Amino acid sequence: MRLLKVATCNLNQWAMDFECNMSNIKASIVQAKAAGAAIRLGPELEVTGYGCMRVRLVRVQFEFGLFNSSSWVRILRWDCLKELLLGDWTNDILCSIGMPVIKGAERYNCQVLCMNKRIIMIRPKMCLANDGNYRELRWFTAWKQRGELEEFHLPIEISEALSQESVPFGYGYIQFIDTAVAAEVCEELFSPVPPHAELALNGVEVFMNASGSHHQLRKLDIRLNAFMGATHARGGVYMYSNQQGCDGGRLYYDGCACIVVNGDVVAQGSQFSLKDVEVITSQVDLDAVASLRGSISSFQEQASCKVKVSSVYVPCRLTQSFNLKMTLSSPKKIMYHSPQEEIAFGPACWLWDYLRRSGASGFLLPLSGGADSSSVAAIVGCMCQLVVKEIANGDEQVKTDAKRIGNYTNGEFPSDSKEFAKRIFYTVFMGSENSSEATKMRAKQLADEIGAWHLDVCIDGVVSAVLTLFQTVTGMRPRYKVDGGSNVENLGLQNIQARMRMVLAFMLASLLPWVHSKPGFYLVLGSSNVDEGLRGYLTKYDCSSADINPIGSISKQDLRLFLRWAATNLGYQSLAEIEAAPPTAELEPIRSDYSQLDEVDMGMTYEELSVYGRMRKIFRCGPVSMFKNLCYKWGTKLSPAEVAEKVKYFFKYYSINRHKMTVLTPSYHAESYSPEDNRFDLRQFLYNSKWPYQFKKIDEIVDGLNGDSVAFPGEEASYGKEVGVVAANSGDPSAGL
């Protein structure tokens, strides 16, 4: 037997914080060595933090983009590596360190493989991630030379310190006395021809995948299936490392470091955690890899005529012989969180990182008593529960941060989530003459269950003052539609209320710390969901405008499922009643014969919005292709003419309101059809909302069908419960500029 102990990790890195990142790297190496590991794998770009790619390239001395080619920046990252190599960190352990490297005129995303105070080789990334949230081609060059390894001359300060002038650079692997090890960086695993296939044929038994992969709802199984598939048919040990946490942007890197042997997961780290460092280890038998490969005839045949890959020989042993004192790792059941758990834990961990790193002393949330703001409140409550739980488990870093944020003194620290929430979470119900007593009471009850410090504020006086000013200037006073006003008046009155709430929220966030004699400031939390953003069903610069938004990329349907889950699993029972209530903005007067409802205002259901969103973004459909697809989806319940009206109605309001995405509050990324304009959904924000060519094509197709229902045998409508087209309310507050 050839027994090998390997270690991989989740690290909570922070872009541009070298001290934080180096501390985590060192801690992970210490833990790996203490466990007896011969290999330690860290995440992609762990020295700099993956999110530094968002920093623009400038050449100011104290404000610089980390991936700039200036000598000062090069010194920073090489200094970090030098510090590791000059110490005893890499003694008797192979360490894979992620950092940018400049070779000639090009910048590469690299894994630097080190052992015994020497750099063995530098492996540049060959397939760059350049879709969705990733823009690696903007910052890096893909390594395209798959032939011989090239010689890379180390920076003079490094070569003198290490007494090493150059190092092999390029695509290859390391051949030890007893096994072969290679790196495969993040996106390369998902490429059409992944490197591990060719490397396996060359005898590589251990693959190290350093990644910077962010959380997205229902995504983890895709990732894990790729790891298992990489070694199921060709054998091998597949190690995966990832960042975990918010490193300074909209993304939450969701960890889940794991080790796979011959297609079976033998170790899996947490997906959501407040820990800065989490190391997992496994004891594996490399002879099991050789045995599986020897049993696969096609593998043997392809290996006999393989394309040879360059290698670096290192005269060291990594494995140990048969030893009964060493326990082999066995396959384990994979841990998957439900979507409701993902919504609870992912944004909660993201909020905690943002709170502790921003210097803020708490959160302030306009709590309306509706589903969206209540979801945000529940997520903050979940965060408080996680903090108290982690402190009880002995995490000193979480304890230190919580004591500072909660302003604890005399050795006190959080031991109760409700007491902790009272110190760091502030909610305010900003009611008006249009608000119901039911939503007011639901907001108060939820705040009490969480433990938040709650305010009840009436904004009628502020709204009246603004209207009086308008009347003084113009000589006219607008009225609601139910009181005889026009659509323009109705819309204007709703927008005034919404915007006043934003102003009051930021005023309270800046002044309440002073009132409470606390340092710092409060972060204002937004609570608009992804469907409202897609449809534009929000007032520009209303309470959707905040510092950060933990649910801005989560659908209404998923939020309602989360509320039901949280009512039981988080202990906030009022959420069940909140979830059951019909969604309403409460911006218009309530009458016996009229009550404002979101889905009526929007002219479509939230369920339909999710369908439109996925087709628009994930399946890249424009109006015509969406219409054709929905004829199949909804063909058993709707005629082509009805489908056409729904599609045209959606694209009309989507295009009218697209400009609102340019000022959308930075939101936690969770959904694959997010319309977020910053980096995920890069599209124009000025459209011809009449879509003359596309809508004409749709009409031609409908006319060609002669108005007959289209039969699609065996096809069931998988989306949309509403059969008729909901009449548009021209007083829609989403149309406000």
N, C-alpha and C positions, 0 to 999 in steps of 0.2 A: 504494500500500500504506500502511496505518496500522499501524506496528509498535509494539507495546507490550511492555515488560519488566515482568513481575509477579513478586512474591516472597511465599511463604507459609512457615510454619514449624511445627516441633514444639518446644514449650517444656516443660522439666521444672520446673513450678511447685510451690511448697510452700504449702499453705493457711496463711494468717496470717503468712508470712514476706515482708514487703513488700520488704526489701532484696534477698533472693534473686530475687523475682519481677521487680523493677525492673531488676536487673542483667541478667537474661535478656532482658527486653523490649528494653533498650538494645542489647545485643549483636546481637539479631536485626535491629534497624533498621540498625545499622552494616553488617552483612553484606549486607542488602538494598540499601543505598545504594551500597556498594562494587561490587555487581554491576550497578549502573545501573538498578535497578528504579524504576518510577514509582508502584507500589502495594505496600504491605506489609500483610499480613493476619496477625493474631495470634489465639490461641485464645480461646474463650469464658471470660469472667471471669478473664482472665490477670493482672490487677492484684492481685486478692484470692486467687486460687486457687479452682478450682471446688469443692473439697471443703469449703470453709468453710461450706457450707450445713448440714453436720452439727453445727456448733457451736450449742448452745442459746442462746437470746436472754436474756442477763442484763445487768444494768446496773452491775456492779461496775467500778470504775475501771480495774483492771489485768487483769480477766478478763471479756472481753466477746465476745458473738457478733458476727462480723464484719458480718453483714447487719442488725444492730440499727440502729434509726433514731436512736440517740443522736448528738449533734453531734460528739463525739470521733471516732466511727467515720467519719462523713461527711468529717471533715477529713483523716483518714488517706488515704482513697482519692482524694479530690480533690487532695491534696498531691502524690500520685504523678503524676497527670495534669498538674498545674501544672509539675512538674519537667521533664516531657517537652516541654511547650509553650514554656517560657521558654528552654530550650536550643535548639540547632540540629537537634534530632533529627528534626523534621517538615519541615525545609526541603526544598522541591522533591520531596516524596514524600507520597502519600496514605497515612496510617496509620489502620488500624482497630484500636482499643483496646477490649478487653472489660472492663467493670466494672459494679457495681451503681449505680443512680442512683435517688434518691428525688425524686418529683415530687408535690407536694401531700402527701397522706397515703399514697400508694402507693409500693411499692418495685418497681423494674423491673430486669430483666436486660438490659443494653444494650451496644451497640457504639457507641463514640464515634469519629466520623470526623473526623480532624484533618489539616490541611495548612498549611504555612507559618505555624506558631505561632498558628493559629486553629482553633476548633472549627467545623466546617462544619455538622454536624447530629448528633443523637443518635437512634439507631434502637433502640427497645425491642423485646424479643422478644414475638411474638404467640402462639406456640403453645408451651406449657411442657411439658417432659417430666415425666410423673408416674406412671410405671410402673416395674416392676423395681427397680433401685437408685436411681431418680430420684424426688425429692420436691420439685420446684421450686415447686409450688403452695403448699407450706408456707411458703416464703420470699418468693416473688415474685407479682406480679399480671401477668396477660397483658394486653398492650396490645390493646384492642378497637376503637379509633377508626381506621377505615381511610380516613377522609375527608381533610380538610385537615391539613397539619402545624400543630402548635400551638407557641406561643412558650414557651420554657423559660428562666426567669431563673436565671442561674448564681449559685452561692454568692458572697457579697460578696467574700471573699478571692480568689476566682478571677477575678471580673469586674474587680476593681481591678488585679490583676497582669497580666491580658491586655488590659485596656482593651476588653473585650467584655461587654456587659450580658446579652445573651440569645442563644439559638440555636434553630433549628427542631428540634422534637421530634416523633417519630411515624413512621408508615409512609410511606416515600417513597424517592427515589433522588437521586443527584447528577448533574446534567447539566453536563459539561465542554464545551469548544468542539468537541472531536473525538470524544467518546464519552460513554456514560452508564454509571454504576457504581452498584450497589446491594448491600445486605447481606441475607443470609438466614441466620438464626441456628439452627444445629444442628437441633433437632426440627422446625422449620418445613419442612425438606426432605422429611420423612417424613409430613407431614400429608396428609389427603385432597385438599386443594386448596392446593398449595404456592405461596408468593408468587412464585417465579421464573417461573411460567407467565404470570401477569398482567404482571409486570415486563418480560418479554421482548416481549410485545405492545406495550408502551409504549416500546420501543426500547432497553432496557437490554442492554448487550452483555457486561458483566463482572459476575459474581456472586461475592460474598465470603461464604463460610460459616465462621463461627467456631464451633468445637465443643469440647465436653468429653465425648468418647466413650470409654468404657472397653473393655478387651479382654474378649472372650468367645470361646471356641473356635468356629471355623468361622463367624465373623461377618463377617469383612472383606469378603467378596465381596458381601454384601448392601449394605454401605455404598458400595463402589465402583460397583456397578450403579446405585445411586441417583444418583451424580454423573454417570455417563455418560448415564443416561436423561434427566437434566434438560436436557442440551444436544443430545442426538442428534436429536430431532424438531423442535426449535425454535432450535437454534444457540446459541452463546454460549461464553464463557470462564468456567469454574467453578473457583474457588479454594477449597481446603479447608485449614483449619488446626486443629490439635488439640494438647491437652496430651499429654505423654509421661512416664510414670513414676508413682511412688507419691507422692501429695500429702498423705499422712497418714492413709489409711484402707485399706479392704479392696480398693479398686479399683486396677487398673493401667491408666492411660490409654495407649493403644497407638499414638499418633502417626499415622503414615502420611499426613502432609500430602501433598496432590497437586494437580495442575493438569490440568484436562480441557478440551479444545477440540473443539467440535462432536461430542461423544460419544467422543473418543479421549483416553486418558491420555497426556500429553506429559511429565509429571514426577511422580515418586513418592518420598516420603521413607521412611525406615526405619520399621518397625512396632515393633521392639524395639531399644533402644539405651541406652547409659550416658551419652550426651552430654546436657548440659543445654540446648544450643541447636543446632538443625539447621535451616538455611534452604535451601529449594529455589527455583529461579527458572526462568522460561521466557520465551522471546521468541515472541510470538504476532502473527499478522496479523489485525486486526479486520475487514479487508475480506473475509476468508474467512467470517466470521460473517455479514456482510451478504449475501454471495453465496449461502450456504446458505438463509438466510431468504427471499431473493428467488426461490429455485427451488421453494419449497413453497407451492403455491396456497392451501391451507387456512390456512396461517399468515397470508398476505396478507389473506384475507377476514376472519379473526377480528380481525386488527389494525385493520382499517378501522372496526370497530364496538366497539372495546375500551372498558372502563371506565378513565377516565383516573386515573393515580396522581400524587400531588403530587411535585414535584421542587424541588431547590435548584440554582440556576445558579451555576457557578464559572467565571469567565473565564480559564481556564488550559488549556493543552494537555498531554495525557499521552503522546501518541504521537509517533513520528518517521516521517519519510518513508523511501522506499526507500533502502537503504544496503547495499552488498555486504559491508561490514565486519561487519554484524550477521547472525548465523546464526539461522534460524528453528528452533524446536523441532519435532521430528517425533514421531509416535506411537511409544510404546514398549511392550514386553511387560510386563504387570502381574506384579509379584512377589507370589506367595502362599506362605506357609509351610505346611508340612504340619502336621497336629495335633500330631505328635510334636515338631516344632520349636517350635511355640507353647508346649507344656508345658515345654520346656527353657528357652527364652529369656524368656518372659513372667514367670514366677515368679522366675527368676534376677535379672532387672532389678529387680523389685519388692523382693526380698530385699536387693539392694545399696542401694537408696534407703533402705529401713528401717534397715539397719545403719549407714550413714554419718550418718543424721540423728537416730538415737536416742541416740547417745553410747555405744553398746555397743562392746565390743572383740572380739566374736566370737560365734559360734553354738555351742550345745551341743545335740546330737541323741541321744536314746536310740535306738540302732541295733540292731534285733532280728535283722537278716539276712533279714527278710521283704520282700515287694514294696513295701509302702507306705513304710516308713522308708528303704529303699534308694533309692526314687524321690526322696525329699527329699534324701538324701545326694548323689545324682547331680546334682540341681538346684543344690546349693551348689557342687559341683565345677564345674559349667558356669559359675556366677557367677564363680568364681576364674579360669577360662579367659578369660571376657569381660573381666575387669578387666586381666589381663596383656596381652591383645590390644589393648585401648584405650590402655593406657600406651605400648605399642610404636608405636601410631599417633599419639602425640604429644598426647594429651588431658591437660593439666596439672591439671585439676580432679580427674579420676579418680586421677591419680598422687598428688596432695596428700592426698586422702581415704584412699587405700590405705596410704600411709606412716604416717599418723596411726593408723589402725585396727590395722595390723600392727606398730606400735611400731618402725618402722625408724629408724635413726640414721646419722649420718656420711654423709649423702648417698645412702644405699642406698634402693632401691625394688624392688617386686616385678618379677621378670623370668621367673619360673617358677611356673606355677599350683600345682604340688604344694608348693613351698616356701612360697607364700603361704597355701595351705590349712593347712599345719602351724601357722601363726601365728594363724589366725582361726577354725578349725573343729575342734571337739572332739566325738568320738563316744564313746558308752559302751554296751557290751553288758551288760545287767543280767540275767544268767542265773539260773536256779533249778534245782531238782532235776527240773523238768519240761521244761527246755530241752534240745534235741538238740545233739550235737556239730557237726552239719552247719550249723545256723544260726549257731552261734558262729564257725565257721571262715569262713562266707560274710561275716559282718559284719567280721571282721578283714581279710579279703582285699580287700573293697571299700574300707575305710578306708585301707588301704595304697595302693591304686590312685589314690585321690583325693589322698592326702597328709595326711589328717586325723590329729590327735593322738588316739590310741585308748586307751580303758580297758576292761578286762574285770573286771566286778564281780559277785560272787555275792551274791544277796539272801536266801539261805536263812536266814541268822542273824537278819536283821531280821524276816522273816516268822515265824520260830519264836518270837522275843521277843514279838511281838504275840499270837500264839496262846497263849503261856504266860500272858500277862496276861489274856486272855479266859478261860482255864481257871481262873485264880486267882479271877476275879470270879464266874464262873458254875458252876464245878465240872464243866464239860463241854468236850470238845475235838472239833471237827468233823472229819469224814473225807470224802475224795473219794468220788464215786459208784462208781468202779471198785473201791474198797476197802470198799464196803458202806454208804457214807453216803447221806443223802437228797439230793434235789435242792436243798433249801435250804442244806445244808452245802456241797455241791459248788459252788454259786454263790458263797457267802460266801468260800470259800477262794480262788477265782479272783479275786474283787474285791480281796482283801487284797494279793495279789501286784501287781495292776495299780496300785493306789493307792500302794503303797510305792515303785514305780518313779517315779511323779510326784514324790513327796517327795524322793527321792534326786536326781532330775534337777535340781530347783530348788536343792537344797543345793549340788550341784556347780557349777551355773551362778553362784551367788553367791560361792563360796569359791575356785574354781580360779584366778580372776584374782589373788587374794591369794597362792595357792601359787606362781604363776608370776611374781610381782612385776610384774603388769601393772595399769594403771589400768582403771577401768570395771567392766563386768559382761558376762556372756554371755547372749544371748537364747536361751531354750529353744524349740526347734522341735517342733511337733506333726506327726503323720503319719497322721491318720485321713482316709479318702477320703469323697467325697460320698455314696456308696451306703451306707456304714456309718452315716453321719449320718442318712440317710433312714430306714433300718431301725432305728436306735438300737442297732446292734451295737457297743457300746463301753461301758466302765464309766465312769460319771460320776466325774470327777476322777481319771482314770488318765493314761497318757501322751498321750491325746488332748488333755489340758489342758496348754497351753503358752502362750508369749507370742504366737506367730504360727504359722500353718500354711500352707505354700505349696501343698499339694495338697488342702485341705479341700473344694474345689469341683470336683474332678476325679474322674471315674468310675474304677472298678477296671479296666474294659476298656481305657480310654484309657491308664491307667498301665502296663498290661502291654505295650501297643504301644510306649509310650515307653521302657520298659526294653530292649526288643529294639533299638530305634533307638539308644539311648544306649550300649549295649554296643559298637556299631561306631563311631558318630560322635563319642562323647566319649572313647572309649578305655578304658572300664571293663568289661573282658571278663567279670568275675564276674557282671555283671547278667544275662547270658544264663542262667546256672544258677539265679539267684534267681527269674527270671521263670518258669522251667519247674517250680519247686517248688510243690506244692499249698499254698494259703494256710492258715495255722494260727496260732492265738493262743498255743499251747504253755503253757496255764495248767492243764492236767490231766496226770496221770501218763501216760507212754507205756507201753503194754503190748503184748505180742506180738499180742494180738487187738483192740487198740483204739488209735487215734491220732486226736486231736482235729483236726477240719477245719472251717474257717469256714462253708462252704456247708451242711454238715450241721447245724451249730449254728443257723444262721439259718433253715433250713427253706426256702431258696430260693437260686437261683444269682445271681451278680453280674450276669449278662446279663439275668435277669428283673427284678432291681432297677432297672436302667437303664430298662427299659420302664415299670415302675410309676412311676418318678420323672418321666419325661417326660409320661406321661398325667396324673398328679396335678397337675403344675405348669404345663407348657406348654399342655396341652389342657384343663386345668381340670376333670378328671374326678373325680367322687366314686365311691363303691363301685359304684353301679348302672350309671352310664355307662361306667366302666372295664370292668366285666364284659361289657357289650354289645360294646364295641370289641374286647376280647380274644377274644371268640367269633369275630370275623372274623379277627383276627391269628393265633390259634392253632387255628382251627376244623378244620384238616386233621389235627391231631395230638392234640387234646384234646377230650373231650366237654364240653358245657356244664357238667355237674356238676363236672368236674375244674377247669375254668376258675373256676367259682364258689368252690371250695375255696381255690384259690390267691389270688384277690382278697380273700376274707374273711380269710385268714391274714395277708396283707400289711397290710391296714388295722387288724387287731387289734394287731399289734406296732408299726406306725407310730404309732398313737394312744397305746399304752402308754408309748412311749419319746419322744414328742414333747417332753416337758419337758426332755430333755437338750439340745435346741437352744438353750435360753435361756442356757446357760453354755458354748456351743461356742466354742472358741478362734477369735479373729479369723483368717479364712482369705482367701487370694487368691481373688477371684471369677473363675471360669472357665466354669462350666457353667450352662446355662439352667434346670436343674431343681434347683438348690441349695436345700436346706431351711433355709438360714441365717436365723435368727430376728431378727437385728438390724435389717435394713431391707429385705431382698430378699423374704423369704417370711413375711409378717406374718400369722400365724394363731394361734388359741388353742393352749394347750399342755396343757389338761385336756379330754380327750374321754371320751365314753362308749364304751369300747373294744368293747362288744358290738354297737354300731351296730344296734339292734333294728329300726328301721324299714327301713333300707337293706338289711340282710341278709335280712329277711323278703321284701322285694321281689325280691331276687335268687332266693330259693328259689321264689317264685311263678312267676317266668319259667322256671326250670329245670323245675318240675313241669308247666308248660304245654307244654313240649316233649316231655313223656312219656318223658324219659330217652333219646330218640333222638338220634343224632349229627346235627348240623346240616350240611347240604351247602352249601358256598359255591363254586360253579363257578369254576374258574380262580383261586381265591384260595389263595395259598401262605402258609404260616406264616412271617412275617418276623422273628419274635423267639422266643427260648427254645428251647434244645435238649433240655431235660429234659422228658420226657413225663409221668412220674408226679409226684404231689405228694410232696415230700421230707418224711419224718416229722419233726415238731418235736422238738427236744431240750429238754426242760423245764429242763435245767441251763444254758440259754443265758445266758452272762455278760452279754448286753446287757440283761437284765431287772433288773440291779442298780440300786439307787437310790443 
